[in-house]
Amino acid sequence: MTARSKVVLPFLFVLAVAGLAVAEEVPASKTVAEEPGDYRQDEYRAPVPATLAGATVVSTEEAHRLWASGEAEFIDVLPRPPKPKDLPEGTIWKEKPRISVKGALWLPNTGYGKLADVTLDYFRKGLEKASGGDKEHPLLFFCLPDCWMSWNAARRALELGYGKVYWYPDGSDGWAAAGYPSEQLTPEPGGS
């Protein structure tokens, strides 16, 4: 072993250990899942893919541009929490308010992997309302970061024949963090 290799080998070892330490510091939420071949059926709050075949994935800035121009209708698919079962009689239950993108249409519970017929019908009617019946009208789907609900809903819109589908993976949290206009939404009537 030469004198130079005696210096270089420990240096390379230190770099390798430092590299492992840096790799371990990357948050799990930055890990991106691969795009599945079908709808996500469980563990809806998990890392999402960077893509959605047939849709355009947008950043917060791109979503804001679409919102400001009025080019796309925004559709929030965050599930609506059910009233807890077995509440003592007389208990007042107040649903947590949904603060979201100003002017968005909230179609709760439409991002699950499988939808009951009544929920699918509600989704179809919501998309028709948002698009004005024009399947080429741009629609942007969102929920929360690391939430498969919006990915599923955007994919479902594509399968229903909508041609200009946007998916915004950072969702309402990314929107609020950027300081863009938000408001409390109420669910579109007729849903579950």
DOSE-776995 format. One record per residue (C-alpha): residue in one letter; x, y, z. Coordinates in steps of 0.05 Angstrom, whole numbers, plus 32768, in hexadecimal, padded with zeros to 4 digits. Layout:
BEGIN
FIKE  code     X     Y     Z
FIKE     A     X     Y     Z
...
END
This chain:
BEGIN
FIKE  code     X     Y     Z
FIKE     M  8000  8000  8000
FIKE     T  801D  8044  7FEC
FIKE     A  801E  8081  801A
FIKE     R  7FE9  80A2  7FEE
FIKE     S  7FB9  8067  7FF4
FIKE     K  7FC1  8068  8040
FIKE     V  7FA6  80AF  803F
FIKE     V  7F71  80A6  8009
FIKE     L  7F50  8066  8025
FIKE     P  7F3E  8085  8069
FIKE     F  7F26  80C3  8045
FIKE     L  7EF8  8099  8019
FIKE     F  7EDE  8074  8056
FIKE     V  7ECC  80B7  8078
FIKE     L  7EA9  80CE  8038
FIKE     A  7E82  808D  8034
FIKE     V  7E6B  8092  807D
FIKE     A  7E59  80DB  8074
FIKE     G  7E31  80C9  8036
FIKE     L  7E0A  8094  805C
FIKE     A  7DFB  80C6  8093
FIKE     V  7DE1  80F8  8060
FIKE     A  7DB7  80C3  803E
FIKE     E  7D96  80B1  8080
FIKE     E  7D81  80F9  808C
FIKE     V  7D54  80FB  804F
FIKE     P  7D0B  80FB  8069
FIKE     A  7CE1  80BF  8057
FIKE     S  7CAD  80ED  8037
FIKE     K  7CE0  80FF  8001
FIKE     T  7CE2  80B6  7FEA
FIKE     V  7CB7  80AF  7FAC
FIKE     A  7C8F  8071  7F9E
FIKE     E  7C8A  8053  7F59
FIKE     E  7C4B  805F  7F31
FIKE     P  7C1F  8021  7F3B
FIKE     G  7BF9  7FFE  7F04
FIKE     D  7BB6  800A  7F27
FIKE     Y  7B95  8035  7F5D
FIKE     R  7BB5  8037  7FA1
FIKE     Q  7B88  800E  7FCF
FIKE     D  7BA5  801B  8015
FIKE     E  7BD7  8044  803C
FIKE     Y  7BC0  8084  801A
FIKE     R  7BEF  80B0  8042
FIKE     A  7C32  8098  8027
FIKE     P  7C66  80B1  7FF5
FIKE     V  7C47  80BB  7FB0
FIKE     P  7C67  80B2  7F6B
FIKE     A  7C83  80ED  7F45
FIKE     T  7C58  80DC  7F09
FIKE     L  7C11  80CB  7EF4
FIKE     A  7C0D  80B0  7EAD
FIKE     G  7BDF  80DB  7E83
FIKE     A  7BDE  8115  7EB5
FIKE     T  7C0A  8152  7EBE
FIKE     V  7C2B  8155  7F03
FIKE     V  7C31  819D  7F1B
FIKE     S  7C58  81C2  7F51
FIKE     T  7C3B  81F5  7F80
FIKE     E  7C50  822D  7F52
FIKE     E  7C32  820C  7F15
FIKE     A  7BF2  81FD  7F3C
FIKE     H  7BEE  8246  7F51
FIKE     R  7BF7  825D  7F08
FIKE     L  7BBD  8230  7EF3
FIKE     W  7B92  824A  7F2D
FIKE     A  7BA2  8293  7F20
FIKE     S  7B93  828D  7ED6
FIKE     G  7B53  8267  7EE3
FIKE     E  7B6A  8234  7EB0
FIKE     A  7B5C  81F6  7EDB
FIKE     E  7B26  81E3  7F0D
FIKE     F  7B44  81CC  7F4F
FIKE     I  7B27  818D  7F6E
FIKE     D  7B38  817B  7FB6
FIKE     V  7B2D  8131  7FC7
FIKE     L  7B41  8130  8010
FIKE     P  7B13  80FE  8034
FIKE     R  7ADF  8119  8063
FIKE     P  7AE7  80FC  80A8
FIKE     P  7AAC  80D2  80BE
FIKE     K  7A87  80E1  80FE
FIKE     P  7AA5  80B5  8133
FIKE     K  7A7B  8078  8145
FIKE     D  7A62  806D  818B
FIKE     L  7A63  80B6  81A1
FIKE     P  7A3E  80BE  81E2
FIKE     E  79F7  80D9  81D9
FIKE     G  79F6  8125  81D8
FIKE     T  7A3F  812B  81C2
FIKE     I  7A49  8163  8191
FIKE     W  7A77  814F  8158
FIKE     K  7A97  8186  8130
FIKE     E  7ABA  8173  80F0
FIKE     K  7AFF  8190  80E6
FIKE     P  7AFA  81C8  80B1
FIKE     R  7B1B  81BB  806E
FIKE     I  7B49  81F6  805D
FIKE     S  7B5D  81EF  8015
FIKE     V  7B6B  8213  7FD3
FIKE     K  7B3B  824D  7FCB
FIKE     G  7B03  823C  7F9B
FIKE     A  7B12  81F1  7F98
FIKE     L  7ADB  81BE  7F91
FIKE     W  7ADE  818C  7FCA
FIKE     L  7ACA  8146  7FB6
FIKE     P  7ADB  811F  7FF6
FIKE     N  7AE5  80D5  7FF8
FIKE     T  7AEF  80CF  7FAC
FIKE     G  7B39  80BE  7FAE
FIKE     Y  7B34  8078  7FCB
FIKE     G  7B4D  803E  7FA0
FIKE     K  7B07  8020  7F9B
FIKE     L  7AC8  804A  7F9B
FIKE     A  7A81  8034  7FA9
FIKE     D  7A53  8041  7F6E
FIKE     V  7A32  807C  7F92
FIKE     T  7A77  809C  7F9F
FIKE     L  7A8D  8091  7F57
FIKE     D  7A4D  80B2  7F40
FIKE     Y  7A5A  80ED  7F70
FIKE     F  7AA0  80F3  7F53
FIKE     R  7A87  80F2  7F0B
FIKE     K  7A54  8128  7F1B
FIKE     G  7A88  8152  7F3E
FIKE     L  7AB7  814E  7F02
FIKE     E  7A7E  8160  7ED3
FIKE     K  7A6F  819D  7EFE
FIKE     A  7AB8  81B1  7F02
FIKE     S  7AC3  81A9  7EB7
FIKE     G  7A81  81C5  7EA0
FIKE     G  7A77  8183  7E7B
FIKE     D  7AB6  818E  7E51
FIKE     K  7AE5  8153  7E59
FIKE     E  7B1D  817D  7E3D
FIKE     H  7B16  81B2  7E73
FIKE     P  7B54  81AF  7EA0
FIKE     L  7B4A  8190  7EE5
FIKE     L  7B7D  8192  7F1D
FIKE     F  7B7A  815E  7F55
FIKE     F  7B99  8165  7F99
FIKE     C  7B94  8150  7FE1
FIKE     L  7BCF  8152  8012
FIKE     P  7C19  8143  8009
FIKE     D  7C28  80F8  8007
FIKE     C  7BDF  80E8  7FFA
FIKE     W  7BCA  80B6  7FC6
FIKE     M  7B83  80CF  7FC6
FIKE     S  7B92  8105  7F92
FIKE     W  7BBC  80D6  7F68
FIKE     N  7B82  80A4  7F67
FIKE     A  7B4E  80DA  7F57
FIKE     A  7B78  80F7  7F1E
FIKE     R  7B83  80B2  7F01
FIKE     R  7B38  80A4  7F06
FIKE     A  7B29  80E5  7EE1
FIKE     L  7B57  80CF  7EA9
FIKE     E  7B33  808C  7EA5
FIKE     L  7AF1  80B1  7EA2
FIKE     G  7B0A  80D4  7E63
FIKE     Y  7B22  8117  7E7D
FIKE     G  7B5A  812E  7E51
FIKE     K  7B7C  8167  7E77
FIKE     V  7B8B  814D  7EBD
FIKE     Y  7BBC  816D  7EEC
FIKE     W  7BD5  814D  7F2D
FIKE     Y  7BEF  8179  7F64
FIKE     P  7C13  814B  7F97
FIKE     D  7C25  8182  7FC9
FIKE     G  7BDB  818F  7FD4
FIKE     S  7BBB  81C1  8003
FIKE     D  7BF7  81C0  8032
FIKE     G  7C27  81D5  7FFB
FIKE     W  7BF5  820A  7FE5
FIKE     A  7BEE  8227  802B
FIKE     A  7C39  8225  8037
FIKE     A  7C42  8251  7FFA
FIKE     G  7C10  8283  8016
FIKE     Y  7BDE  827B  7FDD
FIKE     P  7B94  828A  7FE8
FIKE     S  7B70  8256  8012
FIKE     E  7B2A  8250  802E
FIKE     Q  7AFE  821F  8054
FIKE     L  7ADB  81F0  8025
FIKE     T  7A99  81CB  802C
FIKE     P  7A90  8189  8008
FIKE     E  7A6B  8189  7FC6
FIKE     P  7A24  8172  7FD7
FIKE     G  7A0F  812B  7FC7
FIKE     G  7A4D  8107  7FE1
FIKE     S  7A57  80D3  8016
END
